[in-house]
């Protein structure tokens, strides 16, 4: 059983910046407050509940988050599962930390029931409702530790949580550019979501790992000698093993042909600047023959999530093939920590003119102006907003499913979004437990319940409030069909007179 240790176990994990005395005091205060709020509570494993929030805070520290976010991670369950009240947190820690804790609490109420048509709506909801990305970071850190302790819950719940993590949480980490966290979430969920496939990948890796390590080590030694000879300073050179879930997905794309997978292991070379990156790429191609069509320049053309690096795959000369990735420390920070790396590389706005020209950090262009403004006021990222979906609203079914609707939508739109038969027979609507007109506007976070009757049907007046294409299509179809039917009946009636 893991011990929650003490606040220093969290603080020592912060390596992206040097925590100030105020940072350390805040983390200590949150630690003590949370420990009291969760006193006597146990998890399914039998360990103290407090261990979970400490693990969440450790994950946040590992991913370079600031002291405010780490403190909120320690406090994130104190309202929902602990003994603390909203007013106590506000009074003790202020509005900013309360805002983060409240945001995580709201996200925790959303359920994903495995229906693929709701997956994208739920991902959008998480981004739109977490108006500060730090809320999402806390939720992702929380979910990672829950996955790491899944062995203590029943099999049905294990699979549900694992699939939810792969289909909802990991794509969110990817959207934030946090490749390392995405991989950790997927790998922790993989054995519970797809146990048979996980076992196959374990066997595959065990067979390939030794040979791959030998190839990588030989290439690394030769490259280190050549870089030293050319007076190119290397900050770090190491290799990484491909994440298991990612490897499985790649094998699927290549119809399980292992000979087409070149990056089971990759050599990473971290260099001081972009010029050294390109010089090193040239040296690599002088030493080894590159595999055709396997040279990728993600520095000049970054990926959509901001990833930058030079990739090349080479023949080692003894039958082996090795992928080499070359990047700067800032690029590595973005690749591993995504948007969270802002806390480590705040200075890029004013100091990295060359990288700005190459489009670096383009994926966070919508955040840059806000970041600069709050930096100038000494409140880095405090009010960073994620309003990509400002023209959408997210409402709930009584069971907690998320329905994504345009701003100004009404219960009629909601009914058709759930099912066309429900939309065609709307009689009344309840919003947050109260009866409302079916033409009234819905708002973010509303819980909507539709009352249907078999003899209820659409009318042309519904078109005045319906906003979604689906609703308007069904309404028009019904109205037009019944207009023709009524006309036919009237003509038949007249002809019999």
C-alpha positions in Angstrom: 0.0 0.0 0.0 1.5 3.3 -1.1 2.2 5.9 1.6 1.1 9.5 0.9 4.5 10.5 2.3 4.7 14.3 2.7 4.4 17.5 0.6 8.1 17.3 -0.3 7.5 14.2 -2.3 5.3 16.4 -4.6 7.5 19.5 -4.6 10.7 17.5 -5.6 8.9 16.3 -8.7 8.7 19.9 -10.1 11.7 20.3 -12.4 10.4 22.7 -15.1 10.8 25.7 -12.7 12.2 26.5 -9.3 9.2 26.7 -6.8 9.3 29.9 -4.7 8.8 29.9 -0.9 5.2 31.0 -1.6 4.7 28.1 -3.9 6.0 25.6 -1.3 3.8 27.2 1.4 0.7 26.9 -0.8 1.3 23.2 -1.6 2.0 22.5 2.1 -1.3 24.3 3.1 -3.3 22.4 0.5 -1.7 19.1 1.6 -2.7 19.6 5.2 -6.2 20.8 4.3 -6.9 17.9 2.0 -5.5 15.3 4.5 -8.0 16.6 7.1 -10.9 16.7 4.6 -10.3 13.1 3.6 -9.5 11.7 7.1 -10.9 8.2 7.6 -12.0 7.7 4.0 -10.9 4.6 2.1 -10.6 3.6 -1.5 -11.7 0.3 -3.0 -8.2 -1.0 -2.5 -8.4 -0.3 1.2 -5.8 2.4 1.2 -6.5 6.0 2.5 -8.4 8.1 -0.1 -5.9 10.8 0.6 -3.3 8.7 -1.3 -5.3 9.3 -4.5 -5.2 13.1 -4.3 -1.5 13.1 -3.5 -0.9 10.9 -6.6 -2.9 13.3 -8.6 -0.8 16.2 -7.4 2.4 14.3 -8.1 1.2 13.7 -11.7 0.6 17.5 -12.1 4.1 18.2 -10.7 5.6 15.7 -13.2 3.8 17.5 -16.0 5.2 20.9 -15.1 2.1 22.5 -13.7 2.3 25.5 -11.4 1.8 25.5 -7.6 -1.8 26.8 -7.9 -2.7 23.9 -10.1 -0.9 21.4 -7.9 -2.7 22.8 -4.9 -6.1 22.5 -6.7 -5.1 18.9 -7.5 -4.7 18.2 -3.8 -8.1 19.7 -3.2 -10.0 18.5 -6.2 -12.1 15.9 -4.3 -12.5 17.7 -1.0 -16.0 19.0 -1.9 -17.4 16.0 -3.8 -15.9 13.2 -1.7 -14.4 14.9 1.3 -15.7 16.9 4.3 -14.9 20.4 3.0 -17.5 23.0 1.9 -17.2 25.5 -0.9 -17.0 28.5 1.5 -14.1 26.8 3.4 -12.1 26.4 0.2 -12.9 29.9 -1.0 -11.9 31.4 2.4 -8.7 29.4 2.7 -7.4 29.4 -0.9 -9.2 32.2 -2.8 -11.4 32.4 -5.9 -8.8 31.0 -8.4 -8.2 27.7 -6.7 -11.9 27.4 -5.9 -12.7 28.0 -9.6 -10.4 25.0 -10.5 -11.8 22.7 -7.8 -15.4 23.6 -8.8 -14.5 23.0 -12.5 -13.1 19.5 -11.8 -16.2 18.7 -9.7 -18.5 19.6 -12.6 -16.6 17.5 -15.0 -16.8 14.5 -12.6 -20.6 14.5 -13.0 -20.5 13.7 -16.7 -20.9 10.1 -17.8 -19.9 8.4 -21.0 -21.9 5.3 -21.8 -20.0 4.0 -24.7 -22.3 5.4 -27.4 -20.0 6.5 -30.2 -22.3 9.3 -31.4 -21.8 11.0 -28.0 -18.0 10.6 -27.9 -17.2 13.7 -29.9 -19.9 15.8 -28.0 -18.3 14.7 -24.7 -14.8 15.7 -25.9 -16.2 19.1 -27.0 -18.0 19.5 -23.7 -14.8 18.8 -21.7 -12.9 21.5 -23.6 -15.8 24.0 -23.6 -16.7 23.6 -20.0 -13.1 23.6 -18.7 -12.8 27.3 -19.4 -9.3 27.2 -18.0 -7.1 24.4 -19.4 -5.8 23.7 -15.9 -9.1 22.1 -15.0 -8.6 19.6 -17.8 -5.0 19.0 -16.6 -6.3 18.1 -13.1 -8.9 15.9 -14.5 -6.4 14.1 -16.7 -4.0 13.7 -13.8 -6.8 12.3 -11.6 -7.9 9.9 -14.3 -4.3 8.6 -14.8 -4.1 7.5 -11.2 -7.6 6.0 -11.3 -6.4 3.9 -14.2 -3.2 2.8 -12.3 -5.4 1.4 -9.5 -8.1 -0.2 -11.7 -7.2 -3.7 -10.4 -9.3 -3.0 -7.3 -12.7 -2.5 -9.1 -15.0 -5.0 -10.7 -14.3 -6.2 -14.3 -17.3 -4.4 -15.8 -16.3 -1.1 -14.3 -12.7 -1.7 -15.3 -13.6 -2.0 -19.0 -16.0 1.0 -18.9 -13.4 3.3 -17.3 -10.6 1.9 -19.6 -12.6 2.5 -22.8 -13.7 5.9 -21.6 -10.1 6.8 -21.0 -9.0 5.7 -24.5 -11.9 7.3 -26.3 -12.3 10.5 -24.3 -9.4 11.4 -22.0 -6.4 10.3 -24.2 -7.7 12.3 -27.2 -8.0 15.4 -24.9 -4.4 15.0 -23.9 -3.5 14.7 -27.6 -5.5 17.9 -28.3 -3.5 19.7 -25.7 -0.3 18.3 -27.3 0.7 16.3 -24.2 2.1 13.2 -26.0 3.6 11.7 -22.8 0.4 11.9 -20.9 -1.7 10.6 -23.8 0.6 7.6 -24.0 0.5 6.9 -20.3 -3.3 7.1 -20.3 -3.6 4.7 -23.2 -1.1 2.2 -21.9 -2.7 2.1 -18.4 -6.1 1.5 -20.0 -5.0 -0.9 -22.7 -4.9 -4.2 -20.7 -8.4 -3.6 -19.3 -10.0 -2.4 -22.5 -8.4 -5.0 -24.9 -6.8 -7.7 -22.7 -6.2 -10.2 -25.6 -4.6 -7.6 -27.8 -2.5 -6.3 -24.9 -1.0 -9.8 -24.3 -0.2 -10.0 -28.0 1.7 -6.7 -27.9 3.6 -7.8 -24.8 4.8 -10.9 -26.6 5.7 -8.9 -29.7 7.7 -6.4 -27.7 9.6 -9.0 -25.8 10.7 -10.6 -29.0 11.8 -7.4 -30.6 13.2 -5.4 -27.7 16.7 -7.0 -27.3 17.6 -6.7 -31.0 16.2 -3.1 -31.1 18.2 -2.1 -28.0 21.4 -3.5 -29.5 20.9 -1.6 -32.8 20.1 1.7 -30.9 23.1 1.4 -28.6 25.5 0.9 -31.6 24.1 3.9 -33.5 24.1 6.0 -30.3 27.8 5.3 -29.7 28.8 6.1 -33.3 26.7 9.3 -33.4 28.1 10.6 -30.0 31.7 10.2 -31.3 30.9 12.0 -34.6 29.1 14.9 -32.8 32.0 15.3 -30.5 34.4 15.3 -33.4 32.3 18.0 -35.1 32.1 20.1 -31.9 28.3 19.9 -31.8 27.2 20.0 -28.1 24.6 17.4 -27.2 22.2 18.2 -24.4 20.8 14.7 -24.1 20.8 11.5 -26.2 18.5 8.6 -25.2 16.1 6.1 -26.6 12.4 5.6 -26.0 10.2 2.5 -26.5 7.0 3.1 -28.4 3.9 3.1 -26.2 2.1 -0.3 -26.3 -1.3 1.0 -27.3 0.2 3.2 -30.0 2.1 0.3 -31.3 -1.0 -1.9 -31.5 -2.8 0.8 -33.5 0.1 1.1 -35.9 0.2 -2.6 -36.4 -3.5 -2.5 -37.2 -2.8 0.1 -39.9 -0.1 -2.1 -41.4 -2.2 -5.3 -41.2 0.0 -6.7 -38.4 3.1 -6.8 -40.6 5.9 -6.2 -38.0 8.5 -5.6 -40.8 6.7 -2.3 -41.6 7.2 -0.9 -38.1 10.5 1.0 -37.8 10.0 3.0 -34.6 9.5 0.4 -31.9 12.5 2.1 -30.5 13.7 5.6 -31.4 16.9 7.4 -30.6 16.2 11.0 -29.4 18.9 13.6 -29.8 18.3 16.9 -28.0 20.5 19.8 -29.3 20.8 23.5 -28.3 19.3 25.1 -31.4 17.7 24.6 -34.8 20.9 25.0 -36.7 22.5 22.1 -34.8 19.4 20.0 -35.5 19.9 20.3 -39.3 23.7 19.9 -39.1 23.1 16.6 -37.1 20.6 15.4 -39.6 23.2 15.8 -42.3 25.8 14.0 -40.3 23.4 11.1 -39.7 22.9 10.7 -43.4 26.7 10.8 -44.0 27.2 8.0 -41.5 24.2 5.8 -42.5 22.0 5.4 -45.5 18.4 6.7 -44.9 15.4 4.6 -45.6 13.5 6.2 -48.6 10.4 8.3 -47.8 11.2 8.1 -44.1 12.7 11.6 -43.6 10.2 14.0 -41.9 10.8 17.7 -41.3 8.3 18.7 -38.6 10.4 21.8 -37.7 9.6 23.5 -41.0 6.1 22.0 -41.1 4.9 21.3 -37.5 2.1 18.9 -36.8 -1.3 20.4 -36.0 -0.8 20.0 -32.3 2.5 21.9 -32.4 4.8 19.0 -32.5 8.3 19.8 -34.0 11.2 17.5 -34.6 13.4 16.1 -37.4 12.8 12.4 -38.1 14.8 10.0 -40.1 15.0 6.3 -40.3 18.4 4.7 -41.2 19.8 1.3 -42.2 22.4 0.4 -39.6 24.5 -1.6 -42.0 24.1 -4.9 -40.2 20.5 -5.6 -41.2 19.0 -3.3 -38.5 16.8 -0.2 -39.0 16.7 2.6 -36.4 14.6 5.8 -36.2 16.3 9.0 -35.0 14.4 12.0 -33.7 16.3 15.4 -33.5 15.0 18.4 -31.7 15.7 21.3 -29.3 14.9 21.3 -25.6 11.9 23.6 -26.2 10.6 21.3 -28.9 11.0 18.3 -26.6 9.1 20.2 -23.9 6.2 20.8 -26.3 6.3 17.1 -27.5 6.2 15.7 -24.0 4.2 18.3 -22.0 2.2 20.3 -24.7 0.4 23.3 -23.4 1.7 22.7 -19.9 5.2 23.5 -21.2 4.3 27.2 -21.2 5.2 27.1 -17.5 8.7 26.0 -18.4 9.2 28.2 -21.4 7.4 31.4 -20.7 10.3 33.4 -22.3 9.6 32.2 -25.8 7.4 35.2 -26.5 10.2 37.6 -26.5 13.3 35.5 -27.0 12.6 32.9 -29.6 12.2 35.0 -32.8 13.6 32.3 -35.1 11.0 29.8 -33.9 8.2 32.3 -34.2 9.1 32.6 -37.9 8.9 28.8 -38.4 5.4 28.7 -36.9 6.4 27.3 -33.5 3.5 27.1 -31.0 1.0 27.9 -33.8 -1.4 25.5 -32.2 -1.7 27.9 -29.3 -2.1 31.1 -31.3 -5.5 31.6 -29.8 -3.9 31.7 -26.3 -0.8 33.8 -27.0 -2.3 37.2 -26.7 -4.0 36.3 -23.4 -0.8 34.8 -22.2 1.2 38.0 -23.0 -1.4 40.2 -21.3 -1.6 38.2 -18.1 2.2 37.8 -18.1 2.5 41.6 -18.0 0.2 41.8 -15.0 2.1 39.0 -13.2 -0.7 36.5 -13.5 0.6 34.0 -16.1 -2.3 32.1 -17.6 -4.6 32.7 -14.7 -7.5 33.5 -17.1 -6.6 31.4 -20.0 -9.8 30.5 -21.8 -10.7 27.7 -24.0 -13.8 29.0 -25.7 -13.4 27.2 -29.0 -17.1 26.3 -28.9 -18.6 29.7 -27.9 -21.4 29.2 -30.4 -22.4 25.8 -28.9 -24.1 24.8 -25.7 -23.9 21.5 -23.9 -26.9 20.2 -22.1 -27.7 16.8 -20.4 -30.2 14.0 -20.5 -31.4 13.0 -17.0 -28.9 10.1 -17.2 -26.0 12.5 -17.7 -25.4 12.0 -21.4 -24.1 15.2 -23.1 -26.0 16.7 -26.0 -24.2 19.2 -28.2 -26.5 22.0 -29.6 -26.2 25.4 -31.2 -26.6 28.5 -29.0 -30.3 29.4 -28.9 -31.6 25.8 -29.3 -34.8 24.8 -27.6 -36.2 21.5 -26.2 -37.5 20.6 -29.7 -33.9 20.6 -31.0 -32.9 18.5 -27.9 -35.7 15.9 -28.6 -34.6 15.4 -32.2 -30.9 15.2 -31.2 -31.8 12.3 -28.9 -34.1 10.5 -31.4 -36.3 11.5 -34.3 -39.3 9.6 -32.8 -38.9 11.5 -29.5 -38.8 14.8 -31.5 -41.9 13.9 -33.5 -43.9 13.3 -30.3 -42.8 16.1 -27.9 -45.7 17.1 -25.7 -43.9 19.0 -22.9 -40.4 19.6 -21.5 -38.8 19.8 -18.1 -35.6 21.8 -17.7 -33.7 21.4 -14.4 -36.9 19.7 -12.9 -39.3 22.5 -13.9 -41.9 22.5 -16.7 -41.0 25.0 -19.5 -42.5 25.7 -23.0 -41.0 23.5 -25.6 -40.0 26.6 -27.5 -38.0 28.1 -24.7 -34.2 28.6 -25.1 -31.8 26.1 -23.4 -28.6 27.1 -21.6 -25.3 25.5 -20.8 -25.5 22.7 -18.1 -29.3 22.5 -18.3 -30.7 19.0 -17.6 -33.5 18.4 -20.1 -36.3 15.8 -19.9 -38.8 15.4 -22.8 -42.4 14.3 -22.2 -43.9 12.5 -25.2 -47.4 11.6 -26.2 -48.4 9.4 -29.1 -50.9 11.9 -30.4 -48.4 14.9 -30.2 -46.9 16.0 -33.5 -44.8 18.7 -35.1 -46.5 21.9 -36.3 -45.2 24.7 -38.6 -44.8 26.9 -35.5 -42.0 24.7 -34.4 -39.9 26.0 -37.2 -39.8 29.4 -35.6 -37.6 28.2 -32.7 -35.8 25.1 -34.0 -32.1 25.7 -34.7 -30.7 22.4 -35.8 -30.7 21.1 -39.3 -31.9 17.7 -38.1 -34.9 19.1 -36.2 -36.0 21.5 -39.1 -35.7 18.6 -41.6 -38.0 16.3 -39.6 -40.5 19.1 -38.9 -40.7 20.1 -42.5 -41.1 16.5 -43.6 -43.9 15.9 -41.2 -45.7 19.2 -41.9 -45.4 18.7 -45.7 -46.5 15.1 -45.6 -49.5 15.9 -43.5 -50.4 18.9 -45.6 -50.5 16.6 -48.6 -52.5 14.0 -46.7 -55.0 16.6 -45.5 -55.3 18.0 -49.1 -55.9 14.5 -50.4 -58.6 13.8 -47.8 -60.3 17.1 -48.5 -60.3 16.4 -52.2 -61.8 12.9 -51.7 -64.4 14.4 -49.3 -65.4 17.0 -52.0 -65.7 14.3 -54.7 -68.1 12.2 -52.7 -70.5 15.1 -52.1 
